[in-house]
């Protein structure tokens, strides 16, 4: 099952999936990478929606386009943890960008 990009909350609609219907939601090379172009609010809203429909969310990489840790990572972690979501930065065995060898693993009973 996939979620259409135009159905994600930042564009004004919720995805049609039900709470926890998807086992794993992956976000690769989108969130955090475009931190300069997409504000924190966008990142938080997108992650909330993924957490709503999936049992587990994985986001990779955690760097921006300049190979620096995204300015949105730590604030997003605070928001998610404040909402009772388990969010853990985990090492990965590959490095697509210099220093980009970590992913964010998020689990929750849903928001």
Jmol script that loads the backbone (N, CA, C; Angstrom):
load data "model"
ATOM      1  N   UNK A   1       0.849  -1.174   0.000  1.00  0.00           N
ATOM      2  CA  UNK A   1       0.000   0.000   0.000  1.00  0.00           C
ATOM      3  C   UNK A   1       0.892   1.232   0.000  1.00  0.00           C
ATOM      4  N   UNK A   2       0.560   2.222  -0.782  1.00  0.00           N
ATOM      5  CA  UNK A   2       1.305   3.474  -0.781  1.00  0.00           C
ATOM      6  C   UNK A   2       0.344   4.626  -0.555  1.00  0.00           C
ATOM      7  N   UNK A   3       0.886   5.713  -0.054  1.00  0.00           N
ATOM      8  CA  UNK A   3       0.099   6.917   0.192  1.00  0.00           C
ATOM      9  C   UNK A   3       0.450   7.922  -0.887  1.00  0.00           C
ATOM     10  N   UNK A   4      -0.542   8.426  -1.576  1.00  0.00           N
ATOM     11  CA  UNK A   4      -0.320   9.430  -2.616  1.00  0.00           C
ATOM     12  C   UNK A   4       0.235  10.697  -1.986  1.00  0.00           C
ATOM     13  N   UNK A   5       1.258  11.288  -2.609  1.00  0.00           N
ATOM     14  CA  UNK A   5       1.887  12.482  -2.063  1.00  0.00           C
ATOM     15  C   UNK A   5       0.892  13.615  -1.854  1.00  0.00           C
ATOM     16  N   UNK A   6      -0.098  13.756  -2.754  1.00  0.00           N
ATOM     17  CA  UNK A   6      -1.054  14.854  -2.612  1.00  0.00           C
ATOM     18  C   UNK A   6      -2.077  14.594  -1.509  1.00  0.00           C
ATOM     19  N   UNK A   7      -2.026  13.435  -0.858  1.00  0.00           N
ATOM     20  CA  UNK A   7      -2.929  13.141   0.251  1.00  0.00           C
ATOM     21  C   UNK A   7      -2.294  13.364   1.613  1.00  0.00           C
ATOM     22  N   UNK A   8      -1.054  13.828   1.647  1.00  0.00           N
ATOM     23  CA  UNK A   8      -0.378  14.060   2.921  1.00  0.00           C
ATOM     24  C   UNK A   8      -0.864  15.376   3.512  1.00  0.00           C
ATOM     25  N   UNK A   9      -1.006  15.411   4.820  1.00  0.00           N
ATOM     26  CA  UNK A   9      -1.582  16.551   5.534  1.00  0.00           C
ATOM     27  C   UNK A   9      -1.026  17.921   5.128  1.00  0.00           C
ATOM     28  N   UNK A  10       0.298  18.092   4.911  1.00  0.00           N
ATOM     29  CA  UNK A  10       0.762  19.442   4.590  1.00  0.00           C
ATOM     30  C   UNK A  10       0.087  20.070   3.382  1.00  0.00           C
ATOM     31  N   UNK A  11      -0.539  19.250   2.525  1.00  0.00           N
ATOM     32  CA  UNK A  11      -1.241  19.798   1.370  1.00  0.00           C
ATOM     33  C   UNK A  11      -2.724  19.957   1.644  1.00  0.00           C
ATOM     34  N   UNK A  12      -3.139  19.719   2.884  1.00  0.00           N
ATOM     35  CA  UNK A  12      -4.498  20.063   3.266  1.00  0.00           C
ATOM     36  C   UNK A  12      -5.454  18.912   3.485  1.00  0.00           C
ATOM     37  N   UNK A  13      -5.046  17.658   3.260  1.00  0.00           N
ATOM     38  CA  UNK A  13      -5.949  16.535   3.471  1.00  0.00           C
ATOM     39  C   UNK A  13      -5.211  15.446   4.238  1.00  0.00           C
ATOM     40  N   UNK A  14      -5.951  14.666   5.002  1.00  0.00           N
ATOM     41  CA  UNK A  14      -5.359  13.497   5.655  1.00  0.00           C
ATOM     42  C   UNK A  14      -5.366  12.332   4.688  1.00  0.00           C
ATOM     43  N   UNK A  15      -4.399  11.444   4.848  1.00  0.00           N
ATOM     44  CA  UNK A  15      -4.395  10.249   4.015  1.00  0.00           C
ATOM     45  C   UNK A  15      -5.570   9.375   4.421  1.00  0.00           C
ATOM     46  N   UNK A  16      -6.064   8.552   3.518  1.00  0.00           N
ATOM     47  CA  UNK A  16      -7.262   7.760   3.798  1.00  0.00           C
ATOM     48  C   UNK A  16      -7.009   6.554   4.690  1.00  0.00           C
ATOM     49  N   UNK A  17      -5.760   6.186   4.931  1.00  0.00           N
ATOM     50  CA  UNK A  17      -5.471   5.016   5.744  1.00  0.00           C
ATOM     51  C   UNK A  17      -5.950   5.235   7.172  1.00  0.00           C
ATOM     52  N   UNK A  18      -6.266   4.118   7.817  1.00  0.00           N
ATOM     53  CA  UNK A  18      -6.722   4.170   9.205  1.00  0.00           C
ATOM     54  C   UNK A  18      -5.532   4.075  10.151  1.00  0.00           C
ATOM     55  N   UNK A  19      -5.760   4.399  11.393  1.00  0.00           N
ATOM     56  CA  UNK A  19      -4.746   4.361  12.436  1.00  0.00           C
ATOM     57  C   UNK A  19      -4.030   3.017  12.455  1.00  0.00           C
ATOM     58  N   UNK A  20      -2.706   3.038  12.293  1.00  0.00           N
ATOM     59  CA  UNK A  20      -1.896   1.840  12.371  1.00  0.00           C
ATOM     60  C   UNK A  20      -2.094   0.828  11.262  1.00  0.00           C
ATOM     61  N   UNK A  21      -2.741   1.210  10.177  1.00  0.00           N
ATOM     62  CA  UNK A  21      -3.048   0.272   9.094  1.00  0.00           C
ATOM     63  C   UNK A  21      -1.797  -0.186   8.343  1.00  0.00           C
ATOM     64  N   UNK A  22      -0.776   0.646   8.296  1.00  0.00           N
ATOM     65  CA  UNK A  22       0.451   0.344   7.576  1.00  0.00           C
ATOM     66  C   UNK A  22       1.495  -0.126   8.586  1.00  0.00           C
ATOM     67  N   UNK A  23       2.216  -1.195   8.279  1.00  0.00           N
ATOM     68  CA  UNK A  23       3.218  -1.703   9.193  1.00  0.00           C
ATOM     69  C   UNK A  23       4.443  -0.810   9.280  1.00  0.00           C
ATOM     70  N   UNK A  24       4.927  -0.343   8.115  1.00  0.00           N
ATOM     71  CA  UNK A  24       6.150   0.439   8.073  1.00  0.00           C
ATOM     72  C   UNK A  24       6.009   1.563   7.054  1.00  0.00           C
ATOM     73  N   UNK A  25       6.296   2.780   7.487  1.00  0.00           N
ATOM     74  CA  UNK A  25       6.332   3.936   6.584  1.00  0.00           C
ATOM     75  C   UNK A  25       7.782   4.377   6.463  1.00  0.00           C
ATOM     76  N   UNK A  26       8.253   4.514   5.230  1.00  0.00           N
ATOM     77  CA  UNK A  26       9.629   4.932   4.979  1.00  0.00           C
ATOM     78  C   UNK A  26       9.641   6.295   4.320  1.00  0.00           C
ATOM     79  N   UNK A  27      10.561   7.128   4.752  1.00  0.00           N
ATOM     80  CA  UNK A  27      10.784   8.418   4.113  1.00  0.00           C
ATOM     81  C   UNK A  27      12.275   8.523   3.826  1.00  0.00           C
ATOM     82  N   UNK A  28      12.617   8.513   2.568  1.00  0.00           N
ATOM     83  CA  UNK A  28      14.024   8.529   2.181  1.00  0.00           C
ATOM     84  C   UNK A  28      14.310   9.737   1.315  1.00  0.00           C
ATOM     85  N   UNK A  29      15.300  10.507   1.742  1.00  0.00           N
ATOM     86  CA  UNK A  29      15.797  11.647   0.967  1.00  0.00           C
ATOM     87  C   UNK A  29      14.717  12.682   0.667  1.00  0.00           C
ATOM     88  N   UNK A  30      13.921  13.005   1.665  1.00  0.00           N
ATOM     89  CA  UNK A  30      12.930  14.077   1.524  1.00  0.00           C
ATOM     90  C   UNK A  30      12.911  14.924   2.785  1.00  0.00           C
ATOM     91  N   UNK A  31      12.309  14.406   3.864  1.00  0.00           N
ATOM     92  CA  UNK A  31      12.321  15.160   5.116  1.00  0.00           C
ATOM     93  C   UNK A  31      13.760  15.306   5.589  1.00  0.00           C
ATOM     94  N   UNK A  32      14.048  16.385   6.244  1.00  0.00           N
ATOM     95  CA  UNK A  32      15.366  16.770   6.749  1.00  0.00           C
ATOM     96  C   UNK A  32      16.305  17.193   5.620  1.00  0.00           C
ATOM     97  N   UNK A  33      16.337  16.451   4.530  1.00  0.00           N
ATOM     98  CA  UNK A  33      17.239  16.808   3.439  1.00  0.00           C
ATOM     99  C   UNK A  33      16.928  18.219   2.925  1.00  0.00           C
ATOM    100  N   UNK A  34      15.648  18.554   2.825  1.00  0.00           N
ATOM    101  CA  UNK A  34      15.227  19.866   2.318  1.00  0.00           C
ATOM    102  C   UNK A  34      14.812  20.797   3.460  1.00  0.00           C
ATOM    103  N   UNK A  35      15.611  20.841   4.499  1.00  0.00           N
ATOM    104  CA  UNK A  35      15.302  21.658   5.675  1.00  0.00           C
ATOM    105  C   UNK A  35      15.238  23.146   5.367  1.00  0.00           C
ATOM    106  N   UNK A  36      16.036  23.597   4.435  1.00  0.00           N
ATOM    107  CA  UNK A  36      16.022  25.016   4.079  1.00  0.00           C
ATOM    108  C   UNK A  36      14.739  25.390   3.331  1.00  0.00           C
ATOM    109  N   UNK A  37      14.200  24.454   2.574  1.00  0.00           N
ATOM    110  CA  UNK A  37      13.013  24.720   1.765  1.00  0.00           C
ATOM    111  C   UNK A  37      11.707  24.429   2.515  1.00  0.00           C
ATOM    112  N   UNK A  38      11.737  23.495   3.474  1.00  0.00           N
ATOM    113  CA  UNK A  38      10.526  23.075   4.168  1.00  0.00           C
ATOM    114  C   UNK A  38      10.651  23.394   5.657  1.00  0.00           C
ATOM    115  N   UNK A  39       9.702  24.138   6.227  1.00  0.00           N
ATOM    116  CA  UNK A  39       9.805  24.567   7.633  1.00  0.00           C
ATOM    117  C   UNK A  39       9.570  23.417   8.616  1.00  0.00           C
ATOM    118  N   UNK A  40       9.897  23.666   9.865  1.00  0.00           N
ATOM    119  CA  UNK A  40       9.693  22.684  10.924  1.00  0.00           C
ATOM    120  C   UNK A  40       8.243  22.218  10.964  1.00  0.00           C
ATOM    121  N   UNK A  41       7.311  23.124  10.835  1.00  0.00           N
ATOM    122  CA  UNK A  41       5.882  22.766  10.876  1.00  0.00           C
ATOM    123  C   UNK A  41       5.550  21.699   9.836  1.00  0.00           C
ATOM    124  N   UNK A  42       6.114  21.824   8.642  1.00  0.00           N
ATOM    125  CA  UNK A  42       5.893  20.827   7.590  1.00  0.00           C
ATOM    126  C   UNK A  42       6.414  19.467   8.047  1.00  0.00           C
ATOM    127  N   UNK A  43       7.640  19.444   8.587  1.00  0.00           N
ATOM    128  CA  UNK A  43       8.242  18.195   9.039  1.00  0.00           C
ATOM    129  C   UNK A  43       7.395  17.545  10.135  1.00  0.00           C
ATOM    130  N   UNK A  44       6.979  18.330  11.125  1.00  0.00           N
ATOM    131  CA  UNK A  44       6.181  17.798  12.226  1.00  0.00           C
ATOM    132  C   UNK A  44       4.857  17.241  11.708  1.00  0.00           C
ATOM    133  N   UNK A  45       4.193  17.967  10.842  1.00  0.00           N
ATOM    134  CA  UNK A  45       2.908  17.526  10.304  1.00  0.00           C
ATOM    135  C   UNK A  45       3.060  16.243   9.493  1.00  0.00           C
ATOM    136  N   UNK A  46       4.093  16.168   8.678  1.00  0.00           N
ATOM    137  CA  UNK A  46       4.320  14.974   7.866  1.00  0.00           C
ATOM    138  C   UNK A  46       4.624  13.760   8.746  1.00  0.00           C
ATOM    139  N   UNK A  47       5.450  13.947   9.768  1.00  0.00           N
ATOM    140  CA  UNK A  47       5.786  12.827  10.657  1.00  0.00           C
ATOM    141  C   UNK A  47       4.564  12.406  11.461  1.00  0.00           C
ATOM    142  N   UNK A  48       3.776  13.348  11.938  1.00  0.00           N
ATOM    143  CA  UNK A  48       2.549  12.995  12.664  1.00  0.00           C
ATOM    144  C   UNK A  48       1.641  12.130  11.805  1.00  0.00           C
ATOM    145  N   UNK A  49       1.521  12.473  10.548  1.00  0.00           N
ATOM    146  CA  UNK A  49       0.649  11.698   9.658  1.00  0.00           C
ATOM    147  C   UNK A  49       1.212  10.299   9.418  1.00  0.00           C
ATOM    148  N   UNK A  50       2.523  10.183   9.248  1.00  0.00           N
ATOM    149  CA  UNK A  50       3.112   8.852   9.078  1.00  0.00           C
ATOM    150  C   UNK A  50       2.919   8.012  10.340  1.00  0.00           C
ATOM    151  N   UNK A  51       3.107   8.628  11.503  1.00  0.00           N
ATOM    152  CA  UNK A  51       2.928   7.924  12.774  1.00  0.00           C
ATOM    153  C   UNK A  51       1.466   7.521  12.952  1.00  0.00           C
ATOM    154  N   UNK A  52       0.556   8.328  12.452  1.00  0.00           N
ATOM    155  CA  UNK A  52      -0.869   8.026  12.578  1.00  0.00           C
ATOM    156  C   UNK A  52      -1.229   6.741  11.841  1.00  0.00           C
ATOM    157  N   UNK A  53      -0.666   6.548  10.666  1.00  0.00           N
ATOM    158  CA  UNK A  53      -1.081   5.412   9.842  1.00  0.00           C
ATOM    159  C   UNK A  53      -0.150   4.209   9.936  1.00  0.00           C
ATOM    160  N   UNK A  54       1.046   4.373  10.484  1.00  0.00           N
ATOM    161  CA  UNK A  54       2.019   3.275  10.496  1.00  0.00           C
ATOM    162  C   UNK A  54       2.426   2.880  11.905  1.00  0.00           C
ATOM    163  N   UNK A  55       2.726   1.614  12.076  1.00  0.00           N
ATOM    164  CA  UNK A  55       3.221   1.123  13.356  1.00  0.00           C
ATOM    165  C   UNK A  55       4.651   1.590  13.596  1.00  0.00           C
ATOM    166  N   UNK A  56       5.424   1.726  12.518  1.00  0.00           N
ATOM    167  CA  UNK A  56       6.815   2.152  12.616  1.00  0.00           C
ATOM    168  C   UNK A  56       7.116   3.100  11.461  1.00  0.00           C
ATOM    169  N   UNK A  57       7.907   4.140  11.745  1.00  0.00           N
ATOM    170  CA  UNK A  57       8.326   5.113  10.736  1.00  0.00           C
ATOM    171  C   UNK A  57       9.845   5.175  10.743  1.00  0.00           C
ATOM    172  N   UNK A  58      10.438   5.132   9.558  1.00  0.00           N
ATOM    173  CA  UNK A  58      11.885   5.288   9.436  1.00  0.00           C
ATOM    174  C   UNK A  58      12.173   6.430   8.475  1.00  0.00           C
ATOM    175  N   UNK A  59      13.061   7.324   8.901  1.00  0.00           N
ATOM    176  CA  UNK A  59      13.431   8.484   8.080  1.00  0.00           C
ATOM    177  C   UNK A  59      14.951   8.484   7.916  1.00  0.00           C
ATOM    178  N   UNK A  60      15.388   8.623   6.665  1.00  0.00           N
ATOM    179  CA  UNK A  60      16.813   8.626   6.333  1.00  0.00           C
ATOM    180  C   UNK A  60      17.031   9.506   5.115  1.00  0.00           C
ATOM    181  N   UNK A  61      18.073  10.276   5.051  1.00  0.00           N
ATOM    182  CA  UNK A  61      19.065  10.572   6.081  1.00  0.00           C
ATOM    183  C   UNK A  61      18.562  11.682   6.998  1.00  0.00           C
ATOM    184  N   UNK A  62      19.364  12.009   7.992  1.00  0.00           N
ATOM    185  CA  UNK A  62      19.005  13.057   8.951  1.00  0.00           C
ATOM    186  C   UNK A  62      19.768  14.347   8.673  1.00  0.00           C
ATOM    187  N   UNK A  63      20.398  14.395   7.513  1.00  0.00           N
ATOM    188  CA  UNK A  63      21.216  15.543   7.109  1.00  0.00           C
ATOM    189  C   UNK A  63      20.479  16.411   6.101  1.00  0.00           C
ATOM    190  N   UNK A  64      20.914  17.673   6.014  1.00  0.00           N
ATOM    191  CA  UNK A  64      20.375  18.560   4.980  1.00  0.00           C
ATOM    192  C   UNK A  64      21.240  18.437   3.720  1.00  0.00           C
ATOM    193  N   UNK A  65      20.958  19.248   2.742  1.00  0.00           N
ATOM    194  CA  UNK A  65      21.685  19.181   1.469  1.00  0.00           C
ATOM    195  C   UNK A  65      23.157  19.539   1.594  1.00  0.00           C
ATOM    196  N   UNK A  66      23.535  20.221   2.682  1.00  0.00           N
ATOM    197  CA  UNK A  66      24.937  20.603   2.919  1.00  0.00           C
ATOM    198  C   UNK A  66      25.674  19.574   3.775  1.00  0.00           C
ATOM    199  N   UNK A  67      25.057  18.402   3.968  1.00  0.00           N
ATOM    200  CA  UNK A  67      25.633  17.313   4.771  1.00  0.00           C
ATOM    201  C   UNK A  67      25.798  17.684   6.245  1.00  0.00           C
ATOM    202  N   UNK A  68      24.910  18.555   6.733  1.00  0.00           N
ATOM    203  CA  UNK A  68      24.882  18.921   8.154  1.00  0.00           C
ATOM    204  C   UNK A  68      23.610  18.336   8.766  1.00  0.00           C
ATOM    205  N   UNK A  69      23.658  18.078  10.076  1.00  0.00           N
ATOM    206  CA  UNK A  69      22.434  17.628  10.734  1.00  0.00           C
ATOM    207  C   UNK A  69      21.347  18.670  10.505  1.00  0.00           C
ATOM    208  N   UNK A  70      20.177  18.219  10.150  1.00  0.00           N
ATOM    209  CA  UNK A  70      19.064  19.135   9.893  1.00  0.00           C
ATOM    210  C   UNK A  70      18.746  19.976  11.122  1.00  0.00           C
ATOM    211  N   UNK A  71      18.490  21.251  10.909  1.00  0.00           N
ATOM    212  CA  UNK A  71      18.096  22.133  12.012  1.00  0.00           C
ATOM    213  C   UNK A  71      16.749  21.723  12.594  1.00  0.00           C
ATOM    214  N   UNK A  72      15.986  20.918  11.857  1.00  0.00           N
ATOM    215  CA  UNK A  72      14.663  20.492  12.321  1.00  0.00           C
ATOM    216  C   UNK A  72      14.692  19.201  13.135  1.00  0.00           C
ATOM    217  N   UNK A  73      15.805  18.477  13.105  1.00  0.00           N
ATOM    218  CA  UNK A  73      15.841  17.163  13.767  1.00  0.00           C
ATOM    219  C   UNK A  73      15.585  17.254  15.265  1.00  0.00           C
ATOM    220  N   UNK A  74      16.354  18.024  15.986  1.00  0.00           N
ATOM    221  CA  UNK A  74      16.217  18.096  17.457  1.00  0.00           C
ATOM    222  C   UNK A  74      14.863  18.670  17.879  1.00  0.00           C
ATOM    223  N   UNK A  75      14.387  19.768  17.245  1.00  0.00           N
ATOM    224  CA  UNK A  75      13.053  20.259  17.604  1.00  0.00           C
ATOM    225  C   UNK A  75      11.950  19.244  17.314  1.00  0.00           C
ATOM    226  N   UNK A  76      12.065  18.497  16.217  1.00  0.00           N
ATOM    227  CA  UNK A  76      11.067  17.477  15.893  1.00  0.00           C
ATOM    228  C   UNK A  76      11.095  16.366  16.941  1.00  0.00           C
ATOM    229  N   UNK A  77      12.284  15.966  17.368  1.00  0.00           N
ATOM    230  CA  UNK A  77      12.393  14.950  18.419  1.00  0.00           C
ATOM    231  C   UNK A  77      11.696  15.410  19.694  1.00  0.00           C
ATOM    232  N   UNK A  78      11.883  16.660  20.070  1.00  0.00           N
ATOM    233  CA  UNK A  78      11.222  17.196  21.268  1.00  0.00           C
ATOM    234  C   UNK A  78       9.706  17.147  21.144  1.00  0.00           C
ATOM    235  N   UNK A  79       9.198  17.556  19.982  1.00  0.00           N
ATOM    236  CA  UNK A  79       7.747  17.541  19.763  1.00  0.00           C
ATOM    237  C   UNK A  79       7.214  16.118  19.840  1.00  0.00           C
ATOM    238  N   UNK A  80       7.847  15.193  19.129  1.00  0.00           N
ATOM    239  CA  UNK A  80       7.375  13.812  19.098  1.00  0.00           C
ATOM    240  C   UNK A  80       7.417  13.177  20.488  1.00  0.00           C
ATOM    241  N   UNK A  81       8.506  13.368  21.196  1.00  0.00           N
ATOM    242  CA  UNK A  81       8.625  12.793  22.539  1.00  0.00           C
ATOM    243  C   UNK A  81       7.617  13.415  23.491  1.00  0.00           C
ATOM    244  N   UNK A  82       7.338  14.709  23.302  1.00  0.00           N
ATOM    245  CA  UNK A  82       6.325  15.382  24.112  1.00  0.00           C
ATOM    246  C   UNK A  82       4.926  14.844  23.863  1.00  0.00           C
ATOM    247  N   UNK A  83       4.729  14.218  22.713  1.00  0.00           N
ATOM    248  CA  UNK A  83       3.431  13.631  22.365  1.00  0.00           C
ATOM    249  C   UNK A  83       3.393  12.134  22.669  1.00  0.00           C
ATOM    250  N   UNK A  84       4.413  11.639  23.367  1.00  0.00           N
ATOM    251  CA  UNK A  84       4.414  10.242  23.767  1.00  0.00           C
ATOM    252  C   UNK A  84       4.901   9.273  22.708  1.00  0.00           C
ATOM    253  N   UNK A  85       5.570   9.789  21.703  1.00  0.00           N
ATOM    254  CA  UNK A  85       6.079   8.963  20.614  1.00  0.00           C
ATOM    255  C   UNK A  85       7.524   8.573  20.923  1.00  0.00           C
ATOM    256  N   UNK A  86       7.873   7.330  20.677  1.00  0.00           N
ATOM    257  CA  UNK A  86       9.250   6.879  20.847  1.00  0.00           C
ATOM    258  C   UNK A  86      10.015   7.194  19.572  1.00  0.00           C
ATOM    259  N   UNK A  87      11.013   8.051  19.682  1.00  0.00           N
ATOM    260  CA  UNK A  87      11.818   8.460  18.528  1.00  0.00           C
ATOM    261  C   UNK A  87      13.290   8.270  18.882  1.00  0.00           C
ATOM    262  N   UNK A  88      13.959   7.407  18.117  1.00  0.00           N
ATOM    263  CA  UNK A  88      15.331   7.039  18.410  1.00  0.00           C
ATOM    264  C   UNK A  88      16.187   7.195  17.158  1.00  0.00           C
ATOM    265  N   UNK A  89      17.346   7.819  17.321  1.00  0.00           N
ATOM    266  CA  UNK A  89      18.313   7.902  16.223  1.00  0.00           C
ATOM    267  C   UNK A  89      19.161   6.644  16.282  1.00  0.00           C
ATOM    268  N   UNK A  90      19.211   5.929  15.147  1.00  0.00           N
ATOM    269  CA  UNK A  90      19.938   4.669  15.092  1.00  0.00           C
ATOM    270  C   UNK A  90      20.991   4.708  13.990  1.00  0.00           C
ATOM    271  N   UNK A  91      22.126   4.062  14.224  1.00  0.00           N
ATOM    272  CA  UNK A  91      23.144   3.983  13.168  1.00  0.00           C
ATOM    273  C   UNK A  91      22.697   3.008  12.080  1.00  0.00           C
ATOM    274  N   UNK A  92      23.152   3.252  10.871  1.00  0.00           N
ATOM    275  CA  UNK A  92      22.906   2.343   9.752  1.00  0.00           C
ATOM    276  C   UNK A  92      24.252   1.919   9.168  1.00  0.00           C
ATOM    277  N   UNK A  93      24.255   0.850   8.412  1.00  0.00           N
ATOM    278  CA  UNK A  93      25.495   0.297   7.867  1.00  0.00           C
ATOM    279  C   UNK A  93      25.883   0.895   6.523  1.00  0.00           C
ATOM    280  N   UNK A  94      25.278   1.999   6.136  1.00  0.00           N
ATOM    281  CA  UNK A  94      25.598   2.622   4.857  1.00  0.00           C
ATOM    282  C   UNK A  94      25.654   4.121   5.030  1.00  0.00           C
ATOM    283  N   UNK A  95      26.311   4.775   4.101  1.00  0.00           N
ATOM    284  CA  UNK A  95      26.493   6.224   4.177  1.00  0.00           C
ATOM    285  C   UNK A  95      26.348   6.794   2.770  1.00  0.00           C
ATOM    286  N   UNK A  96      25.169   7.331   2.476  1.00  0.00           N
ATOM    287  CA  UNK A  96      24.913   7.910   1.160  1.00  0.00           C
ATOM    288  C   UNK A  96      25.567   9.287   1.034  1.00  0.00           C
ATOM    289  N   UNK A  97      25.452  10.089   2.076  1.00  0.00           N
ATOM    290  CA  UNK A  97      26.108  11.393   2.162  1.00  0.00           C
ATOM    291  C   UNK A  97      27.204  11.298   3.211  1.00  0.00           C
ATOM    292  N   UNK A  98      28.230  12.111   3.085  1.00  0.00           N
ATOM    293  CA  UNK A  98      29.276  12.121   4.097  1.00  0.00           C
ATOM    294  C   UNK A  98      28.654  12.430   5.458  1.00  0.00           C
ATOM    295  N   UNK A  99      28.835  11.516   6.398  1.00  0.00           N
ATOM    296  CA  UNK A  99      28.276  11.688   7.740  1.00  0.00           C
ATOM    297  C   UNK A  99      26.830  11.238   7.858  1.00  0.00           C
ATOM    298  N   UNK A 100      26.233  10.809   6.767  1.00  0.00           N
ATOM    299  CA  UNK A 100      24.825  10.417   6.769  1.00  0.00           C
ATOM    300  C   UNK A 100      24.640   8.937   7.034  1.00  0.00           C
ATOM    301  N   UNK A 101      24.999   8.509   8.219  1.00  0.00           N
ATOM    302  CA  UNK A 101      24.905   7.094   8.554  1.00  0.00           C
ATOM    303  C   UNK A 101      23.969   6.842   9.740  1.00  0.00           C
ATOM    304  N   UNK A 102      22.921   7.665   9.833  1.00  0.00           N
ATOM    305  CA  UNK A 102      21.927   7.503  10.887  1.00  0.00           C
ATOM    306  C   UNK A 102      20.525   7.649  10.317  1.00  0.00           C
ATOM    307  N   UNK A 103      19.584   6.934  10.952  1.00  0.00           N
ATOM    308  CA  UNK A 103      18.173   7.090  10.589  1.00  0.00           C
ATOM    309  C   UNK A 103      17.378   7.368  11.852  1.00  0.00           C
ATOM    310  N   UNK A 104      16.212   7.925  11.668  1.00  0.00           N
ATOM    311  CA  UNK A 104      15.286   8.154  12.772  1.00  0.00           C
ATOM    312  C   UNK A 104      14.253   7.042  12.732  1.00  0.00           C
ATOM    313  N   UNK A 105      14.114   6.327  13.838  1.00  0.00           N
ATOM    314  CA  UNK A 105      13.144   5.253  13.951  1.00  0.00           C
ATOM    315  C   UNK A 105      12.085   5.701  14.954  1.00  0.00           C
ATOM    316  N   UNK A 106      10.826   5.713  14.525  1.00  0.00           N
ATOM    317  CA  UNK A 106       9.734   6.235  15.337  1.00  0.00           C
ATOM    318  C   UNK A 106       8.677   5.160  15.488  1.00  0.00           C
ATOM    319  N   UNK A 107       8.264   4.929  16.721  1.00  0.00           N
ATOM    320  CA  UNK A 107       7.172   3.993  16.982  1.00  0.00           C
ATOM    321  C   UNK A 107       6.176   4.639  17.938  1.00  0.00           C
ATOM    322  N   UNK A 108       4.913   4.299  17.757  1.00  0.00           N
ATOM    323  CA  UNK A 108       3.868   4.878  18.598  1.00  0.00           C
ATOM    324  C   UNK A 108       2.602   4.071  18.427  1.00  0.00           C
ATOM    325  N   UNK A 109       1.701   4.218  19.365  1.00  0.00           N
ATOM    326  CA  UNK A 109       0.384   3.623  19.227  1.00  0.00           C
ATOM    327  C   UNK A 109      -0.514   4.506  18.369  1.00  0.00           C
ATOM    328  N   UNK A 110       0.038   5.601  17.871  1.00  0.00           N
ATOM    329  CA  UNK A 110      -0.722   6.511  17.018  1.00  0.00           C
ATOM    330  C   UNK A 110      -0.969   7.842  17.685  1.00  0.00           C
ATOM    331  N   UNK A 111      -1.192   8.856  16.842  1.00  0.00           N
ATOM    332  CA  UNK A 111      -1.464  10.203  17.362  1.00  0.00           C
ATOM    333  C   UNK A 111      -2.925  10.529  17.186  1.00  0.00           C
TER     334      UNK A 111
END
end "model"
wireframe off; spacefill off
backbone 0.3
color backbone group
